[in-house]
């Protein structure tokens, strides 16, 4: 049983009580909501004549269903318009802060909370979205929850949860050129499996993560859920504090030093006990691309699609399914595979540092003929910053489309969808069948730099060839 970890300290600090079921009733410090998983939860409150207990602890935005080309209201999609209207009304009725389209602060929920300093070390955070684990990059314990749990948090500011085990994932050394945080987490998931983290919280530690900036750490924690972990986190340090200092909701004045003292206190102890420890060498990680239909079906760009006899027996059935669905040949390189659509964005890789890196490889090049390529900032603030730096001009000159903020083609609950059997090079987080809007569409996950490399060459390409 773990002891002295950040997870244990934050969990204990937020424990309200132990329920008869053995679960912990956990106080949730910050509740993030959006238009998809909240309408039913608010309806449940109305049925019971309940109010939101602590509306000041809930923050709302709209992200999943917003179009990224034309955001004029009413939205062309009547269901999307209905959903945003419901969120607008629910926030107004319950006096919840809402960052709507055009507010200057709207965007993907897991982008706007960190950039505004809402996400802080030592917090418990919940949101009706799988990738809430993103916020663990700050040393928070952050959970994705379902609609009935959204209701519970709105009504009581607590959740009933079973305590997790803690696995320390240590990565040491410097990443080679062309290798990014996205490659690190795809490598980890590939090695440990998409079910390897079930029942665990992942603590990401080691010199590789210490050298990462906050946005890189967010990319890693974002996809902890894809490895089966309920949450993932990095211990807060000076990198964390430098990022937070001066942001909208960060502590100010005398409170700042007190906050840092608390944040240092909740770091995992030097002699902390973990339920499991796994160690990786950064030098072993190459640009990584998924070839199949789960984030765990990944390979280094210079490796071949695995042969059936090289796959564990319990993974062969889904591998066979992936071969058929993706129309890829075992034993063949992914490199050189023609792509149809290239997408940079999402809560995994839609931040300003992602766009800066993508622009490096777009500058002086042009999207290949027949390829649809577009860039979707993760928030209105990211878009404004990118435009102030002239990044949008680089993308437009290179033939990319420059869009408004939203989830876009990550999950395609909006007009951004694959068509038919199109193959997508995507910086998002899931490559499930049908994930990007077409029941037969195919997705290859990779870093933003790799997506740009694919866009300008028209095929899956090792970005290191463009350096």
ZAVEX-990943 format. One record per residue (C-alpha): x negated, y negated, z negated. Coordinates in steps of 0.001 Angstrom, whole numbers, plus 500000, padded with zeros to 6 digits. Layout:
// residues N
- u|v|w
- X|Y|Z
...
//
This chain:
// residues 467
- u|v|w
- 500000|500000|500000
- 498620|496606|500988
- 497561|494195|498292
- 496217|490646|498336
- 496987|490002|501996
- 498635|486833|503252
- 501671|488938|504075
- 501951|490169|500472
- 501523|486677|499032
- 504068|485017|501296
- 506528|487873|500860
- 506274|487724|497066
- 506584|483928|497011
- 509860|484116|498964
- 511422|487095|497195
- 514793|486195|495694
- 515468|489686|494380
- 515487|493391|495136
- 518807|494685|496450
- 520382|498034|495455
- 519357|499333|498891
- 515713|498774|497947
- 515425|495961|500469
- 514097|492568|499511
- 516357|489539|499622
- 513938|487093|501222
- 514315|483313|501326
- 513855|481938|504855
- 512060|478595|504862
- 512731|477672|508499
- 515524|478909|510741
- 515273|478274|514489
- 518336|478693|516694
- 519145|478466|520389
- 522159|478861|522622
- 522119|482628|523197
- 522242|484317|519768
- 523940|481596|517724
- 527524|481200|519103
- 528769|484489|517647
- 527019|483769|514340
- 528765|480416|514000
- 532064|482093|514909
- 531522|484543|512047
- 531052|481608|509667
- 534284|480027|510847
- 536167|483292|510331
- 535055|483252|506691
- 535484|479500|506256
- 531777|479149|505445
- 529397|476249|505978
- 525699|476359|506790
- 524086|476440|503366
- 520955|474408|504124
- 521419|472695|507518
- 518179|470756|507028
- 516291|474068|507229
- 517782|474912|510630
- 516493|473454|513910
- 518163|473995|517279
- 517141|473697|520906
- 518346|475020|524256
- 515932|477088|526332
- 517068|480444|527703
- 519864|479335|530024
- 518700|475894|531139
- 517892|475573|534846
- 514398|474311|535549
- 515098|472718|538943
- 518301|470730|538546
- 519323|470031|534956
- 522243|467733|535796
- 525316|468363|533661
- 527547|470199|533924
- 525230|473065|534799
- 526069|474866|538042
- 526390|478115|536053
- 529682|477764|534166
- 528628|480297|531515
- 525405|478381|530858
- 527411|475168|530534
- 529789|476868|528129
- 526878|478094|525994
- 525174|474722|525744
- 528485|473049|524892
- 529028|475588|522108
- 525585|474851|520674
- 526167|471105|520898
- 529449|471422|519002
- 528110|473824|516368
- 525157|471572|515632
- 527414|468543|515397
- 529912|470306|513129
- 527213|471545|510759
- 524877|468520|510969
- 521974|470530|512403
- 519090|468801|514137
- 519352|469597|517853
- 516761|468966|520548
- 518896|468798|523682
- 517806|468457|527296
- 516530|464933|527842
- 515754|464314|524173
- 512031|464325|524908
- 511537|467241|522497
- 513576|470029|524105
- 511857|473226|525151
- 511308|476869|524364
- 512010|477329|520676
- 508588|478901|519989
- 506843|475997|521696
- 508682|473047|520164
- 508477|474133|516509
- 504659|474416|516453
- 504079|471264|518505
- 506199|469234|516086
- 504561|470623|512960
- 507724|472426|511858
- 505791|475688|511754
- 503377|475705|508817
- 501244|478224|506892
- 502889|480202|504123
- 506389|479872|505555
- 508966|482502|506228
- 510551|481819|509627
- 513441|483523|511391
- 514993|483108|514832
- 517392|485098|516946
- 514656|485844|519459
- 512158|488707|519640
- 509103|486517|520038
- 509464|484651|516756
- 506242|486420|515794
- 504536|483552|517684
- 504678|481379|514551
- 502453|483812|512683
- 499515|482098|514380
- 499782|479503|511604
- 499710|482005|508761
- 503497|482192|508576
- 505566|485372|508326
- 507996|485094|511219
- 510717|487525|512238
- 512940|487929|515245
- 516475|488719|514084
- 519838|489776|515513
- 523082|487806|515661
- 524506|489182|512398
- 521267|488204|510670
- 521471|484726|512210
- 524859|484531|510472
- 523307|485662|507182
- 520592|483000|507309
- 523060|480268|508236
- 525334|481284|505341
- 522774|482113|502640
- 519296|481076|503851
- 518181|484625|503066
- 517654|487954|504803
- 517736|491527|503558
- 514528|493169|504758
- 512399|496203|503956
- 508803|495279|503196
- 506312|496158|505916
- 502923|497814|505768
- 499977|495675|506900
- 497484|496647|509593
- 494368|494539|510053
- 493371|494261|513703
- 489837|492968|513863
- 488282|491755|517112
- 484703|490502|517021
- 482435|488741|519493
- 482807|486196|522283
- 485150|486804|525185
- 483510|486978|528586
- 484324|484316|531224
- 487707|484957|532825
- 488984|486803|529745
- 491690|485091|527689
- 493892|485548|524632
- 496515|487195|526854
- 493962|489833|527845
- 493115|490441|524190
- 496676|491192|523149
- 497382|493285|526267
- 494234|495274|525449
- 495340|495787|521835
- 498818|496929|522876
- 497338|499212|525498
- 495112|500893|522912
- 497601|501104|520019
- 500776|501607|522052
- 504123|499837|522192
- 505291|501830|519166
- 501994|501732|517282
- 503037|498794|515133
- 506458|500065|514058
- 506802|499450|510328
- 503787|497123|510257
- 502845|493497|510131
- 499692|492876|512159
- 496983|490662|510687
- 494688|489472|513481
- 491203|488886|512127
- 487562|488791|513180
- 485282|486305|514877
- 487164|486406|518197
- 490358|485072|516648
- 488410|482628|514498
- 487003|481104|517700
- 490422|480783|519340
- 492370|477535|519323
- 495906|477502|517951
- 497591|477960|521296
- 495481|481037|522018
- 496396|482449|518606
- 500063|481816|519399
- 499714|483862|522595
- 498347|486788|520605
- 500953|486640|517832
- 503730|486133|520376
- 503183|489625|521750
- 502696|491424|518427
- 506330|492476|518793
- 505455|494145|522113
- 503149|496436|520175
- 505992|497419|517874
- 504955|495200|514949
- 507735|493210|513293
- 505400|490242|512943
- 501786|489256|513527
- 499724|486539|511898
- 496327|484875|511642
- 495045|483477|508354
- 495145|479658|508322
- 491821|477833|508553
- 490384|474482|509596
- 491499|475097|513189
- 495076|475383|511879
- 494819|472249|509756
- 493282|470169|512550
- 496147|471191|514832
- 498836|470296|512276
- 497367|467040|511002
- 499510|464083|512059
- 502321|466063|513694
- 505936|464993|513176
- 506859|467283|510306
- 503411|467997|508843
- 502762|466854|505262
- 501582|463255|505046
- 499428|461209|502688
- 498768|462749|499276
- 500919|465756|500200
- 498407|466729|502890
- 495615|467692|500499
- 498054|469564|498275
- 499335|471464|501291
- 495829|472484|502340
- 495118|473749|498823
- 498250|475910|498979
- 497484|477103|502482
- 493976|478150|501459
- 495429|479970|498452
- 497709|482175|500545
- 494915|483391|502837
- 494195|487098|502541
- 491728|487803|499744
- 488215|488902|500656
- 488918|492207|498888
- 492477|492561|500187
- 493714|496111|500657
- 495285|497073|503995
- 497340|500072|504984
- 495250|500444|508124
- 492311|498729|509846
- 491472|498851|513565
- 488367|497233|515062
- 487722|496142|518660
- 484726|494585|520411
- 485508|491489|522500
- 482825|492523|525001
- 484938|495569|525916
- 487905|493448|527017
- 488294|492547|530696
- 491033|490668|532555
- 494001|492943|531952
- 497119|493566|534046
- 500142|495738|533378
- 500886|498338|536027
- 504061|499875|534604
- 507330|499049|532862
- 506117|498443|529301
- 503499|495978|528028
- 501463|498979|526874
- 500990|500235|530426
- 498029|498006|531156
- 494598|498392|532723
- 491506|496284|533238
- 491582|494655|536664
- 488680|496823|537843
- 490343|500073|536727
- 492697|502290|538707
- 496306|503064|537893
- 495929|506015|535496
- 496375|509556|536722
- 499119|511641|535060
- 496642|514070|533502
- 494878|511166|531811
- 498045|510076|530011
- 499081|511415|526602
- 501757|514099|526825
- 504372|512011|524991
- 503811|509110|527423
- 503961|511043|530695
- 507719|510796|531204
- 507729|506999|531081
- 504543|506938|533184
- 506278|508993|535879
- 509238|506611|535695
- 506853|503672|536065
- 505090|505177|539101
- 508443|505506|540870
- 509870|502147|539861
- 506728|500112|540511
- 505912|502020|543717
- 502249|502274|542692
- 499917|505164|543370
- 498012|506804|540491
- 494270|506622|541036
- 494518|503426|543113
- 493365|499912|542199
- 495976|497274|541458
- 493548|494777|542897
- 494630|493861|546405
- 498321|494589|545804
- 500446|491981|547602
- 502538|489701|545369
- 505731|487820|546230
- 506278|485511|543248
- 503824|483922|540809
- 505134|482432|537555
- 503210|480464|534921
- 505272|479654|531840
- 507172|481219|528893
- 506701|481094|525119
- 503594|483232|525652
- 501728|481005|528098
- 503617|477783|528752
- 501588|475408|526564
- 499319|472570|527605
- 496096|474586|527303
- 497617|477284|529536
- 498472|474695|532173
- 495017|473123|531957
- 493365|476496|532550
- 495738|477322|535392
- 494994|473956|537023
- 491260|474725|537048
- 491883|477575|539478
- 494568|475774|541487
- 492392|472713|542156
- 491149|472652|545760
- 493047|475813|546682
- 496488|476521|548133
- 499233|479047|547491
- 499051|481846|550063
- 501613|481996|552841
- 504773|483847|551870
- 504208|483496|548120
- 506626|481574|545892
- 504647|480043|543012
- 505886|477781|540268
- 504789|476247|536975
- 507254|475797|534110
- 506101|473764|531077
- 507134|475189|527720
- 508619|471919|526503
- 509413|468385|527526
- 506391|467243|525513
- 504125|469692|527320
- 505485|468453|530658
- 504875|464827|529690
- 501321|465598|528552
- 500552|467589|531690
- 501783|464757|533882
- 499760|462215|531901
- 496679|464322|532688
- 497619|464656|536367
- 497958|468433|536203
- 501259|468351|538070
- 499534|466660|541020
- 496965|469455|541182
- 499737|472064|541219
- 501863|470232|543777
- 498908|469691|546118
- 498131|473398|545846
- 501676|474338|546858
- 503108|475232|543463
- 506566|474063|542409
- 506561|471856|539293
- 509603|472442|537087
- 511428|471195|533990
- 511019|472871|530587
- 512734|476185|529845
- 512350|479942|529540
- 512767|480283|533313
- 511804|483601|534896
- 510539|485160|531686
- 513994|486677|531244
- 515982|485097|534094
- 519092|484074|532121
- 519057|481075|534457
- 518693|480509|538228
- 515004|481571|538267
- 515243|485221|539305
- 513422|487763|541414
- 515207|488960|544539
- 515416|492629|545419
- 512098|494503|545172
- 509929|491408|544863
- 506702|491864|542911
- 505938|489153|540369
- 502624|488106|538858
- 503809|486647|535565
- 502269|485029|532491
- 505303|486054|530416
- 505577|488814|527829
- 507753|491641|529162
- 507653|493769|532285
- 510747|495854|531589
- 512855|497065|534510
- 515085|494224|535649
- 513574|491777|533148
- 513041|488987|535672
- 516527|488928|537132
- 516602|491661|539775
- 517635|495223|538936
- 514829|496441|541189
- 512354|493569|540740
- 508847|494401|539519
- 506612|492510|537082
- 502863|492503|536487
- 501873|490731|533263
- 498600|488797|533219
- 496986|485566|532039
- 497900|482204|533630
- 494499|482088|535324
- 495114|485513|536833
- 498563|484411|538019
- 497013|481454|539854
- 494359|483725|541336
- 497145|485957|542667
- 499069|482965|544007
- 496198|481506|546018
- 495023|484848|547420
- 498462|486406|547894
- 497443|489531|546027
- 496383|490800|542615
- 492890|489380|542217
- 490141|489425|539607
- 490032|485796|538496
- 486318|486157|537840
- 485834|486121|541604
- 487145|482537|541614
- 484852|481256|538861
//
